[in-house]
Amino acid sequence: MAEQQWYWCLTHERPEPEGSQDSAGEVLGPYPSEEAARNWEQTNEARNQAWEEEDKRWEGGSDQSDSDT
């Protein structure tokens, strides 16, 4: 049996279980647990920071190869 998925409701500002959530445009998720839905902002911030760091590494590698020519 699959575990229940959770969503963060942007309207009510609370986690809501699958089947009880608002329309797709009003929720974030799915998340694997109520706690994960509740902590969506920290997860999003960490993911964005990791992407920014990866972009900087990628851009730094690109700049080095351009300056060698």
Secondary structure, DSSP 8 states (H G I E B T S, - for coil): -----EEEETTTTEEEETTTS--GGGEEEEESSHHHHHTHHHHHHHHHHHHHHHHHHHHHHHHHHHHT-
